[in-house]
Amino acid sequence: MVHAQTAEFRERTIARYQLSLEAGRYPQVQAALAAMGERFTAAAALLLGQLGAKDARRDARAVIAVCAGLVYESTVGGQRPYSASEISELLGDLLAARLG
């Protein structure tokens, strides 16, 4: 999913960043983005809980934050885009550390 957001869906990702920047001026947009984020966090927490996470919500937020950083740096940040294998390795390491 991270790689797709930086490759085939790159333009959508950039549009989402632009929308997020504008959301501060539009409470309805901010609320919609917050609700979307909460649904995503809840789904990630459920999955991590099933995988044995002790604090699934905290771990979900950590994984999402790392994913968001990878996507940002690969689309609009100053670094070269992360490859699919780099993303897989980084997230594998993170999950191994969080899940034990």
Order of alpha helices (4+ residues) and beta strands (2+ residues): alpha-alpha-alpha-alpha-alpha
